[in-house]
Amino acid sequence: MRQIINFNFKWAFTKNAAEVPAAMPRMWDWVTLPHSWNNIDGQDGENDYYRGTCYYAKELDKMDLPRADRYYLELKGANSSADVYVNGQKLAHHDGGYSTWRVDMTEALQDKSLIVVAVDNSANETVYPQMADFTFYGGLYRDVNIIAVSESHFDLDYYGAPGVKVTPEIKGTDAAVEVEVYLTGAKAGQELVYTIKDKEGNVVAESKAPVADTKAILNIPAVHLWNGKKDPYLYNAEVILVSDGQVLDNVSARFGCRTFKIDPDKGFILNGECYPLRGVSRHQDRWGFGNALLPEHHEEDIELICEMGATTIRLAHYQHDQYFYDLCDEKGLVIWAEIPYISKHMPTGRENTISQMKELVAQNYNHPSIVVWGLSNEITMSGSDADLLENHRILNDLVHQMDPTRLTTIACVSMCDINDPYVQIPDVVSYNHYFGWYGGDTSMNGPWFDHFHKTFPNIPIGCSEYGCEALNWHTSNPQQGDYTEEYQAYYHEELIKQLFTRQYMWATHVWNMFDFGADARNEGGENGQNHKGLITFDRKYKKDSFYAYKAWLSDDPFVHICGKRYVDRVEDVTKVTVYSNLPEVELFVNGKSLGKQKSEEHFFYFQVPNEGKSQLVAVAGDYRDKSVINKVETFNEAYRLKEKGAILNWFDITAPEGYFSLNDKMGDIMRSEGGKVILGGLMAKVMGSMSGGKAAGFEVNDGMLKMMEGFTLIRMANLMGTAGVTMTKEQLLGLNAQLNQIPKP
């Protein structure tokens, strides 16, 4: 039988080697896997994290291994390209940092062997991703194992797959389960024993077959369906390879029996019933760890997502750890799984999209939680062309060939024309929209989807990303782009009301469940992160918007007072928002009731007298929450956004009443004649400094210009640095002086 030996402990690591060592290094650093070398510099901003080739080395004594015919090294995640050497001999190269791959090292092993893995996350034009809004952490950041097997064994060489493929088909109240295995070195006279067990371990179906019969159909009578969060029931398929009564090898896979369809009018349908997919996207990294997560980190993430009440997760923008897919199966969450074909189409990267897609599908086929395979994300950011379209058609056909039971999808960038042929390729479509954050306003979201649905009534449409950033900044007058927790809460209140009430939307995914590392970002006052998460990067604080979703999605009763970090307030009467999934909330201030409110939208707004120090208590049924506010005469500057390393902060800008300044929105400035002249000249300079009308690879088209209208000019200036366009403080102050001469209409 196969044995799996964990190989994580005590590797020697260095960034500084120029070549593969001939002997075990003694001066390198010692690390235990999982490990990433960008767990700090990939999260602190300036886009300067180390990208290059690093080396991991470990000695292996063959005496420590079980006796076997063949030995494989299994790497579950090496970002983003890697080479494996055993005793100086190069055995394998792999491109793609998010999937499992294996190396047969049997012939190269000696009594004592030196295993070296060279891992490279440097920029190139062939391996995805190369341009995206997240850090490409380098490292051996998931488990490394040694798999010991007999000469005859279930295949370990096919795209990192488990060697067994389970396809259930519901037939009335029963299920016909096709179990297919892949074999290496099989010999005449050997047998395959197929068994299906229920959740309690009872055998519900079994069969035996000659080794040539690598596909069996087993019947489960009165099948127990996998029914999402309501009842995520799992079976287990086991197959053993037997020779003369001796077990040579064994594989198993958990699976679920369910039906689903995606209807352009009714949305997602699970086992014949409408099952709205309302949830979040998830990046796999964490503060101080990068993407080198431990099992307890995955467990905490899934528990937080379930607490919020989500029914779906978009696992962006790459293949996630197998353990997390297992948790999704167990919790009943419906999953969108995708490859990192993102932002920038590379004509030289086609083969890598194909190999990463083969790995994604082959390795994850058995997970009942997965219902769609994502072909790409925002890939038309620099426009669409024939090569890009052909690449997508190849991927779409490949997925349907490998897995005819599931659908394909894409996440379109907001500016992508809905008539672009790219949009017609997959089975279902979703769009990334940030109206109300990156330009536009919140009211534009719902009508946009109505327009798409009316134009293409037969294409299921969803929202794959929407969100806005929030840190520990606060205000009683939230404005788009202020990075306050209050604006984020307002934004999500509005988006919930618009998106969740449109049944035709097949899925909605908040961007993002957690703040995540994006080292190129220098904004919001804490550089190196994207702060659109409903929960902070360290998972220690649930922002108010988290509870807005919990109020709509969770069945566990609760009440939550918003603004707990916003204590000092200057106004005499202040707005206090309460979220609850119970129908009625009463708010007490220093023991005095302000009355009861009912809300079908789960959002309750109270006008609270602000005098001295006030103790707030919200009561909903048997549940209560507490908070404190404090009357102050002047605004607490600790609540005001201060950009770290910004060229110019908004509070340094002269803004005379009735006149424009850098603090005004570009769209408002452009609607005045004088403002149009000034901004027209500025945009001409900006466009002239870009290569081919692009900034950092992004095409500055009409759609992007339209979105820019919602940015304040100072915010736009601070963001332009990411695109390689900078203005000095003196230039900005000069521009502001010109704007100060132009009266507002």
C-alpha positions, -999 to +999 in steps of 0.1 A: +000+000+000+010+036-006+025+055+023+026+093+024+055+108+045+053+145+053+086+162+043+081+197+057+105+198+086+138+217+086+148+228+051+179+250+045+168+281+026+186+310+009+180+339-015+217+343-022+229+311-039+240+313-075+238+276-083+225+243-070+247+232-041+267+199-044+264+192-007+241+202+021+246+239+028+256+247+064+253+285+063+218+288+049+187+296+071+166+269+085+129+269+078+100+246+082+074+244+055+050+260+046+073+290+039+072+322+019+101+346+015+077+375+009+056+372+041+069+407+052+082+426+022+051+415+001+028+433+025+045+466+033+040+486+001+062+503-025+060+472-048+096+463-039+092+427-026+119+402-036+112+384-068+138+360-080+151+324-076+155+311-040+167+276-030+155+250-005+177+220+004+171+190+025+190+157+031+172+124+028+183+091+043+167+063+023+168+041+054+141+065+069+117+057+041+093+027+040+103-001+015+087+006-018+092+002-055+089+039-064+092+072-045+076+104-056+082+139-043+049+157-040+049+196-040+015+211-032+025+247-040+057+262-052+053+298-065+056+303-093+081+281-112+103+255-097+130+229-106+137+198-086+172+184-082+182+151-066+219+146-060+226+174-085+205+158-112+176+180-125+145+158-125+117+182-133+105+217-140+070+231-133+053+264-142+024+275-121+025+284-084-009+272-071-013+235-079+000+201-068+027+184-089+049+154-084+083+141-094+094+105-097+128+105-080+133+067-076+162+063-100+181+093-087+179+084-050+210+071-032+214+058+003+219+095+013+205+121-011+204+158-013+171+172-025+171+208-038+141+228-050+149+260-069+118+283-067+114+314-089+087+341-087+105+366-110+087+384-137+084+367-171+061+365-202+051+329-200+037+320-166+005+335-151+000+357-131+023+386-141+000+416-136-026+417-108-037+435-077-021+410-053+013+399-042+029+370-060+044+354-028+074+332-036+081+300-017+074+264-010+042+276+007+022+244+010+031+208+021+058+188+006+054+150+008+071+118-003+048+092-016+060+056-015+042+032-039+044-002-055+054-006-091+018-011-099-001+019-085-027+045-092-013+072-114+007+099-098+019+116-130-013+130-145-015+167-137-012+162-100-046+144-099-056+120-072-059+090-096-096+085-091-125+104-107-160+102-093-191+112-113-225+108-097-257+110-117-290+113-100-317+089-113-350+094-095-343+087-058-311+068-066-276+077-078-255+059-104-219+067-095-192+063-121-158+056-105-129+058-129-093+051-119-060+057-137-032+031-133+005+029-138+023-005-142-008-026-139-003-063-146-026-092-157-042-110-128-045-079-106-080-068-094-097-036-086-121-034-056-145-005-057-164+005-025-187+034-017-193+042+020-218+067+035-209+094+060-211+070+089-187+045+072-213+019+061-208+002+028-236+012+004-222-002-028-192-023-040-179-043-069-148-062-081-133-061-115-102-072-134-075-046-135-084-038-172-118-025-161-108+009-148-143+022-148-172+010-127-207+022-121-221+016-086-257+023-076-266+042-044-303+034-035-323+062-018-293+086-022-287+113+004-282+145-016-254+171-010-277+201-004-255+231+002-253+245+036-287+229+045-272+194+044-237+190+029-238+152+029-207+134+017-200+098+005-166+083+002-154+062-028-125+039-022-106+018-047-079-008-039-055-025-063-051-062-053-027-089-064-030-124-050-049-111-021-023-085-013-032-048-014-007-030-037-022+005-037-053+024-026-070+057-034-102+074-021-122+105-027-151+121-009-179+132-032-214+145-031-245+137-051-264+168-063-279+184-094-276+220-103-284+244-131-280+281-136-311+298-151-309+333-167-341+343-149-341+323-117-304+322-109-288+292-093-309+261-087-296+233-065-314+199-065-344+215-082-349+244-058-338+280-061-307+285-040-294+321-042-256+323-043-247+353-022-212+354-008-176+365-010-143+362-028-113+349-009-076+354-012-055+328+006-029+351+023-026+364+058-007+391+077+028+379+086+024+346+068+019+355+032+003+325+015+021+300+037-010+291+057-015+264+083-046+242+086-060+263+115-058+294+093-080+278+066-104+266+094-107+301+108-114+315+074-142+290+066-158+296+101-159+334+096-174+330+061-200+307+075-207+330+104-215+357+079-241+334+063-225+332+028-237+304+005-208+308-020-171+317-023-152+327-054-118+313-048-097+340-065-075+342-085-059+308-086-062+272-073-064+271-035-052+246-010-070+212-013-077+214+024-098+245+018-118+228-009-124+199+015-137+224+041-161+239+015-174+204+007-180+198+044-197+232+050-218+231+019-205+263+003-209+266-035-175+273-052-162+292-082-127+279-089-104+296-114-069+299-128-047+330-126-053+340-162-056+376-151-054+413-162-027+410-189-031+386-218+003+372-228+005+356-263+035+337-250+015+323-221-011+302-238+004+269-229+006+279-193-031+287-192-038+253-206-016+234-182-029+254-152-065+247-163-058+209-167-043+209-132-072+228-117-099+205-132-080+172-128-071+179-092-105+192-081-130+172-102-143+153-072-153+183-051-191+187-050-188+223-039-174+234-072-200+243-098-181+266-122-146+268-136-133+303-142-115+309-174-101+344-167-104+376-147-104+411-161-083+398-190-096+425-214-081+453-193-058+461-222-085+453-248-096+422-266-079+407-297-080+375-318-053+357-298-071+364-265-104+351-279-088+320-294-071+313-260-105+315-243-122+293-268-095+267-264-098+268-226-136+267-228-136+236-250-109+220-228-129+224-197-161+209-213-141+180-226-125+173-192-156+179-172-190+179-190-208+181-156-199+217-148-201+252-164-176+278-174-175+314-164-154+346-166-150+377-145-152+407-169-136+440-161-162+468-156-152+486-188-156+455-210-182+461-237-211+437-231-211+431-269-175+420-270-174+384-284-153+375-253-185+378-232-202+352-254-176+324-249-184+309-214-217+293-202-223+321-176-209+355-171-200+378-142-188+414-141-165+432-117-182+465-109-171+492-084-196+519-091-196+540-059-159+534-053-139+536-085-161+562-101-198+564-106-221+561-076-238+532-059-271+536-076-256+526-110-250+490-100-285+475-102-296+493-134-264+481-151-273+445-145-309+451-156-296+465-189-274+434-194-302+411-185-325+428-209-299+429-237-289+392-233-319+375-216-304+340-222-270+346-206-269+342-169-253+373-153-237+377-119-214+402-100-180+386-094-165+416-076-178+447-058-166+465-028-148+495-013-119+500+011-121+508+048-095+512+075-098+526+110-109+560+097-143+575+107-167+603+099-203+613+104-204+625+068-191+595+047-180+603+012-169+581-017-131+576-015-126+585+022-116+550+033-138+552+063-156+523+079-188+543+077-186+548+039-179+511+034-210+502+055-231+526+035-218+513+002-226+477+012-260+485+025-268+500-009-253+471-029-271+445-008-304+461-015-297+463-052-281+429-058-298+406-034-333+416-047-325+407-083-333+370-085-319+366-120-284+372-108-268+338-107-242+348-081-228+378-062-193+378-046-181+406-024-145+417-031-132+407-006-138+387+026-105+396+040-080+424+034-051+410+015-015+417+004-010+439-026+025+453-023+020+478-052-007+496-033+002+528-015-032+542-004-056+543+025-029+551+051-016+515+054+005+506+024+009+472+008-027+460+012-060+460-005-085+470+023-117+460+007-121+431+031-151+428+054-125+416+079-090+428+086-059+411+072-051+395+106-087+383+110-090+401+143-116+428+135-149+424+117-158+457+100-193+469+103-201+458+067-195+422+078-226+425+100-246+440+072-242+408+053-248+387+084-281+405+089-293+394+054-277+360+051-274+344+085-301+325+104-283+329+137-300+358+155-279+387+165-278+425+169-248+448+162-242+485+168-221+500+141-193+525+147-177+510+179-143+524+168-159+559+162-163+571+198-155+608+198-182+628+179-187+665+175-223+668+164-251+674+189-273+647+174-255+617+158-267+589+135-262+554+150-268+524+127-278+490+140-278+458+120-299+427+130-316+398+113-344+401+138-375+422+128-374+448+155-346+467+174-349+491+204-320+514+212-313+527+247-291+557+255-279+558+292-309+536+300-335+557+282-352+542+252-352+560+219-380+537+207-383+506+186-379+503+149-388+477+123-370+472+091-374+446+063-340+456+051-323+447+084-308+481+087-320+504+116-311+541+119-314+561+151-308+598+157-290+599+191-286+629+213-248+633+218-242+647+253-212+638+274-204+601+275-233+579+264-237+542+269-257+527+240-275+494+242-293+478+212-319+451+220-334+427+195-354+399+210-331+381+235-300+397+220-282+429+228-251+448+219-233+477+236-213+507+225-201+541+237-200+576+222-185+607+236-192+643+228-162+664+219-158+700+207-133+694+179-130+665+155-106+638+167-078+639+140-070+602+148-101+594+127-090+613+097-073+596+068-036+604+065-019+588+035+014+572+043+039+585+019+013+605-001+026+634-023-001+656-007-028+649+017-063+663+013-061+684+045-030+702+032-051+716+003-066+751+002-103+748-005-121+782-004-159+779-001-176+781-034-145+773-055-130+742-068-099+724-054-081+691-057-106+677-032-134+679-057-145+651-081-131+651-116-166+648-131-178+679-112-147+699-123-151+689-159-187+702-159-174+738-156-158+755-185-127+766-166-123+732-150-126+715-183-097+736-197-074+728-167-082+691-166-080+688-203-045+701-203-036+678-173-050+647-191-031+655-222+001+655-202-008+623-185-017+606-217+015+618-233+035+602-206+019+568-211+030+542-236+003+537-263-024+552-242-018+526-214-007+530-178+010+499-163-006+479-191-041+493-184-059+507-215-072+542-208-103+540-228-137+558-226-150+534-200-120+540-177-123+578-182-160+576-173-151+558-141-124+584-133-151+611-131-160+598-096-125+603-082-114+634-064-085+649-082-061+644-052-072+607-049-066+603-086-032+619-083-022+596-055-034+565-074-016+575-106+017+566-090+007+529-092+003+534-130+038+549-132+026+585-136+037+609-108+033+646-100+053+666-075+039+683-045+046+717-061+028+707-093-002+696-074-003+728-053+000+749-085-029+730-100-049+735-069-042+773-070-057+774-105-087+755-094-092+778-065-099+806-090-129+787-106-163+792-090-185+762-086-218+764-106 
